[in-house]
Every structure is written in C-alpha cells, then in structure tokens.
Amino acid sequence: MPQSDDECPAVLQGQLARDEQPARDDPHPARPRSRRRTGAWWTLAAGLAALVVGVALPQGLLIATGLVLAGIGVQLFDARSDAAGGRPGRPSG
C-alpha cells in the first residue's frame, strides 16, 4: 500500500501557527480574510437595488435576479462557513 504524502499533524499545526502571525515589519497588518466583507456588501446592495427596480417596473426577471443576488450576498456573510475553513455544505478533511 503506498504511503501518504501527508505530514505529521503537529508539523502542519506549527506551520499554520507561523502563517497566522503578522509580519513584524508591517505596522498595519491586513485584516483577516474572514473579516473582509466588501464583496458581500456590494453583492447584497446590487441584489437589493435590482429587487427594488424590478418591483417598481413590474419585471419578473429583474425581481428574480435581485432575489438571487441578495441571497448570495447574505450567504457571503455567513460566519459558520468561515469558521469551518471551507465552502459551506462540503465536509472538511
């Protein structure tokens, strides 16, 4: 049976701890990736705008597009998928 290429969990955990530490020469480290929500806000705003315009001008396709974009925007805010470290609905590991 072939050997796995996986390393020891302790080694991987040590590498993860080193990667999470901010650079010492940077006085303003970047915010963690899980905390940046700019794309989620833009998607949610575009979806709500399309929904409002679709209701104002009775256009079913625009209403549907607004609902879908708003749903995607809200899904991007889900903290549980960030904590799991992967895409929602997919088992990690």
MITI-751813 format. One record per residue: residue number from 1; residue in one letter; x, y, z of N, C-alpha, C, CB in turn. Coordinates in nm, 2 decimals, padded with zeros to 4 digits. Atoms other than C-alpha are relative to their C-alpha. Last residue first. Glycine has a CB too. Example, Ala and Ser with C-alpha at 12.3 -4.5 7.8 and 13.67 -1.06 7.14 Angstrom:
% MITI-751813
(2; 'S'; (-00.09; -00.11; 00.00); (01.37; -00.11; 00.71); (-00.08; 00.11; 00.08); (00.04; 00.05; -00.14)) (1; 'A'; (00.09; -00.12; 00.00); (01.23; -00.45; 00.78); (00.09; 00.12; 00.00); (-00.10; 00.00; 00.12)) 
This chain:
% MITI-751813
(93; 'G'; (-00.09; 00.11; -00.04); (-01.09; 01.69; 00.56); (00.01; -00.11; -00.09); (-00.04; -00.06; 00.13)) (92; 'S'; (-00.14; -00.04; 00.00); (-01.37; 01.94; 00.55); (00.08; -00.12; 00.04); (00.03; 00.12; 00.09)) (91; 'P'; (-00.08; 00.05; -00.11); (-01.71; 01.82; 00.45); (00.14; 00.04; -00.01); (-00.02; -00.15; 00.02)) (90; 'R'; (-00.10; 00.10; 00.04); (-01.88; 02.04; 00.19); (00.08; -00.04; 00.13); (00.10; 00.06; -00.10)) (89; 'G'; (00.06; 00.12; 00.06); (-02.20; 02.22; 00.26); (00.09; -00.11; -00.04); (-00.09; 00.04; -00.11)) (88; 'P'; (00.11; 00.06; -00.08); (-02.04; 02.56; 00.31); (-00.06; -00.13; -00.07); (-00.11; 00.10; 00.03)) (87; 'R'; (00.13; -00.03; 00.06); (-01.71; 02.61; 00.14); (-00.11; -00.06; 00.08); (-00.01; -00.04; -00.15)) (86; 'G'; (00.02; 00.04; 00.13); (-01.41; 02.59; 00.36); (-00.13; 00.04; -00.05); (00.01; -00.15; -00.01)) (85; 'G'; (-00.12; 00.00; 00.08); (-01.25; 02.68; 00.68); (-00.02; -00.04; -00.14); (00.11; -00.08; 00.07)) (84; 'A'; (-00.02; 00.14; 00.05); (-01.54; 02.57; 00.90); (00.13; 00.00; -00.08); (-00.12; -00.05; -00.07)) (83; 'A'; (-00.06; 00.07; -00.11); (-01.52; 02.91; 01.08); (00.03; -00.15; -00.04); (-00.10; -00.01; 00.12)) (82; 'D'; (-00.14; -00.05; -00.02); (-01.57; 03.10; 00.76); (00.06; -00.08; 00.11); (-00.01; 00.15; 00.04)) (81; 'S'; (-00.09; 00.05; 00.11); (-01.87; 02.88; 00.66); (00.14; 00.05; 00.02); (-00.06; 00.04; -00.13)) (80; 'R'; (-00.02; 00.15; -00.02); (-02.03; 02.94; 01.01); (00.09; -00.05; -00.12); (-00.13; -00.07; 00.00)) (79; 'A'; (-00.12; 00.02; -00.08); (-01.98; 03.32; 00.98); (00.03; -00.15; 00.01); (-00.01; 00.07; 00.13)) (78; 'D'; (00.01; 00.11; -00.09); (-02.24; 03.35; 00.70); (00.13; -00.03; 00.07); (-00.05; -00.12; -00.07)) (77; 'F'; (-00.01; -00.05; -00.14); (-02.20; 03.70; 00.55); (00.00; -00.11; 00.10); (-00.11; 00.10; 00.03)) (76; 'L'; (-00.14; -00.04; -00.02); (-02.13; 03.56; 00.20); (00.02; 00.05; 00.14); (00.03; 00.10; -00.10)) (75; 'Q'; (-00.08; 00.12; -00.02); (-02.47; 03.38; 00.22); (00.15; 00.03; 00.02); (-00.01; -00.10; -00.12)) (74; 'V'; (00.02; 00.04; -00.14); (-02.64; 03.71; 00.26); (00.08; -00.12; 00.03); (-00.15; -00.02; 00.03)) (73; 'G'; (-00.06; -00.10; -00.09); (-02.49; 03.84; -00.06); (-00.01; -00.04; 00.14); (-00.05; 00.14; -00.02)) (72; 'I'; (-00.14; 00.02; 00.01); (-02.58; 03.52; -00.25); (00.07; 00.09; 00.10); (00.05; 00.02; -00.14)) (71; 'G'; (-00.03; 00.13; -00.07); (-02.94; 03.55; -00.13); (00.15; -00.03; 00.00); (-00.08; -00.11; -00.07)) (70; 'A'; (00.01; -00.03; -00.15); (-02.95; 03.92; -00.23); (00.03; -00.13; 00.08); (-00.14; 00.05; 00.03)) (69; 'L'; (-00.12; -00.08; -00.04); (-02.81; 03.83; -00.58); (-00.01; 00.03; 00.15); (00.01; 00.12; -00.08)) (68; 'V'; (-00.12; 00.09; 00.00); (-03.08; 03.56; -00.62); (00.13; 00.07; 00.05); (00.02; -00.06; -00.14)) (67; 'L'; (00.01; 00.10; -00.11); (-03.36; 03.78; -00.51); (00.12; -00.09; 00.01); (-00.13; -00.08; -00.01)) (66; 'G'; (-00.02; -00.07; -00.13); (-03.25; 04.07; -00.73); (00.00; -00.10; 00.12); (-00.10; 00.11; 00.02)) (65; 'T'; (-00.14; -00.03; -00.01); (-03.22; 03.84; -01.03); (00.03; 00.07; 00.13); (00.04; 00.09; -00.12)) (64; 'A'; (-00.07; 00.12; -00.02); (-03.57; 03.71; -00.97); (00.15; 00.02; 00.02); (-00.03; -00.11; -00.11)) (63; 'I'; (00.03; 00.04; -00.14); (-03.71; 04.06; -00.94); (00.07; -00.13; 00.04); (-00.15; -00.02; 00.02)) (62; 'L'; (-00.08; -00.09; -00.09); (-03.53; 04.16; -01.26); (-00.03; -00.03; 00.15); (-00.03; 00.14; -00.03)) (61; 'L'; (-00.14; 00.05; 00.01); (-03.67; 03.85; -01.44); (00.09; 00.09; 00.09); (00.04; 00.01; -00.15)) (60; 'G'; (-00.03; 00.12; -00.08); (-04.02; 03.93; -01.31); (00.14; -00.05; -00.01); (-00.09; -00.11; -00.06)) (59; 'Q'; (-00.08; 00.08; 00.08); (-04.03; 04.29; -01.44); (00.04; -00.13; 00.08); (00.13; 00.07; -00.05)) (58; 'P'; (00.04; 00.14; -00.02); (-04.31; 04.50; -01.29); (00.08; -00.09; -00.10); (-00.15; -00.01; -00.02)) (57; 'L'; (00.04; 00.03; 00.14); (-04.11; 04.83; -01.30); (-00.04; -00.15; 00.00); (00.12; 00.03; -00.11)) (56; 'A'; (00.05; -00.12; 00.05); (-04.11; 04.93; -00.94); (-00.04; -00.01; -00.14); (00.11; 00.11; 00.02)) (55; 'V'; (00.14; -00.02; -00.06); (-04.08; 04.57; -00.82); (-00.06; 00.13; -00.05); (00.01; 00.00; 00.15)) (54; 'G'; (00.09; 00.10; 00.05); (-03.79; 04.50; -01.05); (-00.14; 00.01; 00.05); (00.06; -00.14; 00.02)) (53; 'V'; (00.03; -00.04; 00.13); (-03.62; 04.83; -00.95); (-00.09; -00.10; -00.07); (00.13; 00.01; -00.09)) (52; 'V'; (00.08; -00.12; 00.00); (-03.64; 04.74; -00.59); (-00.04; 00.04; -00.14); (00.07; 00.11; 00.08)) (51; 'L'; (00.13; 00.04; -00.05); (-03.51; 04.38; -00.65); (-00.10; 00.12; 00.01); (00.01; -00.06; 00.14)) (50; 'A'; (00.07; 00.07; 00.11); (-03.23; 04.50; -00.87); (-00.14; -00.04; 00.05); (00.08; -00.12; -00.04)) (49; 'A'; (00.03; -00.10; 00.10); (-03.12; 04.75; -00.59); (-00.08; -00.06; -00.12); (00.12; 00.07; -00.05)) (48; 'L'; (00.11; -00.08; -00.05); (-03.15; 04.48; -00.33); (-00.04; 00.11; -00.10); (00.03; 00.06; 00.14)) (47; 'G'; (00.12; 00.08; 00.00); (-02.93; 04.25; -00.53); (-00.12; 00.07; 00.05); (00.02; -00.13; 00.09)) (46; 'A'; (00.05; 00.01; 00.14); (-02.68; 04.52; -00.61); (-00.12; -00.09; 00.00); (00.12; -00.07; -00.08)) (45; 'A'; (00.06; -00.13; 00.05); (-02.66; 04.61; -00.24); (-00.05; -00.01; -00.14); (00.11; 00.11; 00.01)) (44; 'L'; (00.13; -00.03; -00.06); (-02.62; 04.25; -00.13); (-00.06; 00.13; -00.05); (00.02; 00.00; 00.15)) (43; 'T'; (00.09; 00.10; 00.05); (-02.34; 04.18; -00.38); (-00.14; 00.02; 00.06); (00.04; -00.14; 00.02)) (42; 'W'; (00.03; -00.04; 00.14); (-02.16; 04.50; -00.29); (-00.10; -00.09; -00.06); (00.13; 00.01; -00.08)) (41; 'W'; (00.08; -00.12; -00.01); (-02.18; 04.42; 00.09); (-00.04; 00.05; -00.14); (00.07; 00.12; 00.07)) (40; 'A'; (00.14; 00.04; -00.05); (-02.07; 04.06; 00.04); (-00.09; 00.13; 00.00); (00.01; -00.06; 00.14)) (39; 'G'; (00.07; 00.06; 00.11); (-01.77; 04.18; -00.17); (-00.15; -00.04; 00.03); (00.07; -00.13; -00.05)) (38; 'T'; (00.03; -00.10; 00.10); (-01.66; 04.42; 00.10); (-00.08; -00.06; -00.12); (00.13; 00.06; -00.06)) (37; 'R'; (00.13; 00.03; 00.05); (-01.69; 04.17; 00.38); (-00.04; 00.09; -00.11); (-00.10; 00.01; 00.11)) (36; 'R'; (00.02; -00.09; 00.11); (-01.33; 04.14; 00.50); (-00.14; -00.03; -00.07); (00.11; 00.00; -00.10)) (35; 'R'; (00.07; -00.12; -00.05); (-01.34; 03.97; 00.84); (-00.03; 00.10; -00.11); (00.09; 00.06; 00.10)) (34; 'S'; (00.14; 00.03; -00.04); (-01.27; 03.61; 00.72); (-00.07; 00.13; 00.04); (00.00; -00.10; 00.11)) (33; 'R'; (00.08; 00.02; 00.12); (-00.96; 03.74; 00.53); (-00.15; -00.03; 00.04); (00.05; -00.12; -00.08)) (32; 'P'; (00.01; 00.14; 00.04); (-00.80; 03.87; 00.85); (-00.10; -00.02; -00.11); (-00.04; -00.09; 00.12)) (31; 'R'; (00.10; 00.07; -00.08); (-00.74; 04.24; 00.84); (-00.01; -00.15; -00.04); (-00.14; 00.07; -00.01)) (30; 'A'; (00.13; 00.01; 00.07); (-00.41; 04.34; 00.68); (-00.10; -00.07; 00.10); (00.01; -00.08; -00.13)) (29; 'P'; (00.02; 00.12; 00.07); (-00.12; 04.43; 00.91); (-00.14; 00.00; -00.06); (00.02; -00.12; 00.10)) (28; 'H'; (00.15; 00.02; 00.01); (-00.06; 04.79; 00.98); (-00.03; -00.13; -00.08); (-00.05; 00.13; -00.08)) (27; 'P'; (00.07; -00.06; -00.12); (00.29; 04.84; 01.12); (-00.15; -00.01; -00.01); (00.04; 00.15; 00.01)) (26; 'D'; (00.12; -00.07; 00.05); (00.44; 04.58; 00.87); (-00.07; 00.07; 00.12); (-00.09; -00.09; -00.08)) (25; 'D'; (-00.05; -00.13; 00.05); (00.80; 04.49; 00.98); (-00.12; 00.08; -00.06); (00.10; -00.02; -00.11)) (24; 'R'; (-00.05; -00.09; -00.10); (00.68; 04.21; 01.21); (00.04; 00.14; -00.05); (00.12; -00.06; 00.08)) (23; 'A'; (-00.14; -00.04; 00.03); (00.47; 04.03; 00.95); (00.04; 00.10; 00.10); (00.02; 00.05; -00.14)) (22; 'P'; (-00.02; -00.11; 00.09); (00.15; 03.90; 01.11); (00.15; 00.03; -00.02); (-00.07; 00.13; 00.05)) (21; 'Q'; (-00.07; -00.11; -00.07); (00.14; 03.55; 01.27); (00.02; 00.12; -00.10); (00.13; -00.04; 00.07)) (20; 'E'; (00.10; -00.09; -00.05); (-00.12; 03.32; 01.10); (00.06; 00.13; 00.07); (-00.09; -00.07; 00.10)) (19; 'D'; (00.07; -00.07; 00.11); (00.14; 03.15; 00.88); (-00.10; 00.11; 00.05); (-00.07; -00.09; -00.09)) (18; 'R'; (-00.10; -00.10; 00.06); (00.36; 03.06; 01.18); (-00.07; 00.08; -00.11); (00.12; -00.08; -00.06)) (17; 'A'; (-00.02; -00.10; -00.10); (00.06; 02.89; 01.36); (00.10; 00.11; -00.05); (00.05; -00.06; 00.13)) (16; 'L'; (00.12; -00.09; 00.00); (-00.04; 02.71; 01.04); (00.02; 00.11; 00.10); (-00.12; -00.09; 00.04)) (15; 'Q'; (-00.01; -00.09; 00.12); (00.32; 02.58; 01.00); (-00.12; 00.09; 00.00); (00.00; -00.09; -00.12)) (14; 'G'; (-00.10; -00.10; -00.02); (00.31; 02.45; 01.36); (00.01; 00.10; -00.12); (00.14; -00.07; 00.03)) (13; 'Q'; (00.05; -00.10; -00.09); (-00.02; 02.28; 01.31); (00.10; 00.11; 00.03); (-00.04; -00.07; 00.13)) (12; 'L'; (00.10; -00.09; 00.07); (00.11; 02.11; 01.00); (-00.06; 00.10; 00.09); (-00.11; -00.09; -00.06)) (11; 'V'; (-00.07; -00.08; 00.09); (00.41; 01.98; 01.19); (-00.09; 00.10; -00.07); (00.08; -00.08; -00.10)) (10; 'A'; (-00.07; -00.10; -00.08); (00.20; 01.86; 01.47); (00.08; 00.09; -00.08); (00.09; -00.07; 00.11)) (9; 'P'; (00.09; -00.11; -00.04); (-00.04; 01.68; 01.23); (00.07; 00.11; 00.08); (-00.12; -00.05; 00.08)) (8; 'C'; (00.04; 00.02; -00.13); (00.26; 01.48; 01.08); (-00.10; 00.12; 00.04); (00.12; -00.01; 00.10)) (7; 'E'; (-00.10; -00.02; -00.10); (00.28; 01.53; 00.71); (-00.06; -00.03; 00.14); (00.07; 00.13; 00.00)) (6; 'D'; (00.04; -00.09; -00.11); (00.05; 01.39; 00.45); (00.11; 00.00; 00.10); (-00.13; -00.04; 00.06)) (5; 'D'; (-00.09; -00.12; 00.00); (00.22; 01.24; 00.14); (-00.03; 00.09; 00.12); (-00.02; 00.07; -00.13)) (4; 'S'; (00.07; -00.13; 00.02); (00.05; 00.90; 00.22); (00.11; 00.11; 00.00); (-00.10; 00.03; 00.11)) (3; 'Q'; (00.00; -00.09; -00.12); (00.25; 00.58; 00.18); (-00.07; 00.13; -00.04); (00.14; 00.02; 00.05)) (2; 'P'; (-00.09; -00.12; 00.01); (00.15; 00.34; -00.10); (-00.01; 00.09; 00.13); (-00.03; 00.08; -00.12)) (1; 'M'; (00.08; -00.12; 00.00); (00.00; 00.00; 00.00); (00.09; 00.12; 00.00); (-00.10; 00.00; 00.12)) 
